[in-house]
Amino acid sequence: MSTMTPKLQLRDIMMTFRTRRGDEVIAVDNLSLDVNNGEFLSIVGPSGCGKSTLLRVVAGLIEPTSGEVLLDGRLITRPGADRGMVFQSYTLFPWLTVKGNVEFGPRLKGLPKSECSQLAQKYLEMVGLKGFENSYPKELSGGMMQRVAIARALANDPEVLLMDEPFGALDAQTRSIMQELLVNLWQQTPKTIIFVTHDIDEALFISDRVYIMTARPGRIKQVLNVELPRPRTFEMITTPEFIEQKKLVLDAIKEESLKAISLVSETE
């Protein structure tokens, strides 16, 4: 690991909400973590532990109740082009073509039309969608739409890419293809990536480190350095090394999932 200042720093993040009944709920509690430049980091944990909330805080979409997020030492207070977000749902503009969707961000930046076109073409080719430039989202499969969403995020050239269960709605085979595609893209354009997922195999396959969160209120329970060589292939998931690391994560999450179920039962 680098000894340099982390690319992204989360310091004592607390996030509270009020229910309709007026009760205060602590979603994330006193959470701190560092993300190194060019690192691929995943966050896993039981449902309701605050994973997606944490990602939205980093994106600047919501403000933490307390604590701070620093990117290269700069305080994050709102969304910015230095962070790209890819959601689970296919957040494409249905009235724009595939190419138009990818060009959207660069055009907002005021880049020349020719440069926007070149950027869109470059990233569409990288995600394997050459030939679909003039198609509309409704004409694409789920996996293809998510590839467009990734290309659109990359075309903005963010310093940090935030991904919230981006492959959660895909079938198993397409999901595996998308995981491999994402790792290849990351190796070609080494961005700093924070990836939220429920899938332990996915987290281990793509990541340098995996952060395991507790049941609500979300805290960091454990950090696992993924000791698997790169480049990675799917044959790796059957190796003893992979299975051993998967068991560590499963045991930690099972304990927290049981706590989460208890919390739900107590509030009913």
Secondary structure, 3 states (H helix, E strand, C coil): CCCCCCCEEEEEEEEEEECCCCCEEEEEEEEEEEECCCCEEEEECCCCCCHHHHHHHHHCCCCCCEEEEEECCEECCCCCCCEEEECCCCCCCCCCCHHHHHHHHHHHCCCCHHHHHHHHHHHHHHCCCCCCCCCCHHHCCHHHHHHHHHHHHHHCCCCEEEEECCCCCCCHHHHHHHHHHHHHHHHHCCCEEEEECCCHHHHHHHCCEEEEECCCCECEEEEEECCCCCCCCHHHHHCHHHHHHHHHHHHHHHHHHHHHHHHHHHHC
